């Protein structure tokens, strides 16, 4: 399993505790330190069965300041998420081909 993780996020910490309590092997990916590439994000979206905007944290101050009311294409949202990983909703847990 892989968890896209932000140590400052209480939901991430809760998810990690749950995974560890079930003795699952987990790779922790601090996505703010190592953002996903465009290719990785596209693969992640496919596993989640989501469109890029579905993964955007619309309550994030950066979103409010820079992206509110902007109409971006899926490709533009992917670029924005790669450049601004703080906008990625978390936690995300990948288990094989599902997330």
TAWO-V327846 format. One record per pair of residues at least 12 apart in sequence whose ideal C-beta (glycine too) atoms are under 10 Angstrom apart, sorted by the first residue. I is the first residue (numbers start at 1). J is the second residue. Records with the same first field share a line. If there is no record, write none. Layout:
# TAWO-V327846
I = J / J
This chain:
# TAWO-V327846
1 = 19 / 22 / 24 / 25 / 26 / 27 / 28 / 93 / 94 / 95 / 96 / 99
2 = 25 / 26 / 27 / 28 / 29 / 44 / 92 / 93 / 94 / 95 / 96 / 99
3 = 15 / 16 / 19 / 24 / 26 / 27 / 28 / 29 / 30 / 31 / 90 / 91 / 92 / 93 / 94 / 95
4 = 28 / 29 / 30 / 31 / 32 / 34 / 35 / 36 / 40 / 44 / 85 / 88 / 89 / 90 / 91 / 92 / 93 / 94 / 99
5 = 26 / 27 / 28 / 29 / 30 / 31 / 32 / 33 / 90 / 91 / 92 / 93
6 = 30 / 31 / 32 / 33 / 85 / 86 / 88 / 90 / 91
7 = 28 / 30 / 32 / 33
8 = 32
9 = 32 / 90 / 91
11 = 89 / 90 / 91
12 = 28 / 30 / 31 / 90 / 91 / 92 / 93
13 = 91
14 = 91
15 = 90 / 91 / 92 / 93
16 = 28 / 91 / 93
18 = 93
19 = 91 / 93 / 95
24 = 93 / 95
26 = 93 / 94 / 95
27 = 94
29 = 92 / 94
30 = 85
31 = 44 / 81 / 85 / 86 / 88 / 90 / 91 / 92
32 = 85 / 86 / 88 / 90
33 = 85
34 = 85
35 = 81 / 82 / 83 / 84 / 85 / 86 / 88
36 = 78 / 81 / 82 / 85 / 88 / 92
37 = 78 / 82
38 = 75 / 78 / 79 / 81 / 82
39 = 78 / 82
40 = 82
41 = 55 / 77 / 78 / 79 / 81 / 82 / 85 / 88
42 = 74 / 75 / 78
43 = 94 / 97 / 99
44 = 81 / 88 / 92 / 94 / 99
45 = 74 / 77 / 78 / 81 / 99
46 = 97 / 99
47 = 92 / 94 / 95 / 96 / 97 / 98 / 99
48 = 89 / 92 / 94 / 98 / 99
49 = 98 / 99
50 = 89 / 99
51 = 74 / 77 / 78
52 = 72 / 73 / 74 / 75 / 76 / 77 / 78 / 79 / 80 / 81 / 88
53 = 67 / 72 / 73 / 74 / 76 / 77 / 78 / 80 / 81
54 = 77 / 89
55 = 77 / 78 / 81 / 87 / 88 / 89 / 90 / 92
56 = 72 / 77 / 80 / 81 / 84 / 87 / 88 / 89
57 = 81 / 84 / 86 / 87 / 88 / 89 / 90
58 = 87 / 89
59 = 89
60 = 84 / 86 / 87 / 88 / 89
61 = 86
62 = 80 / 84 / 86 / 87
63 = 80 / 84 / 86 / 87
66 = 80 / 84 / 87
67 = 80 / 84 / 87
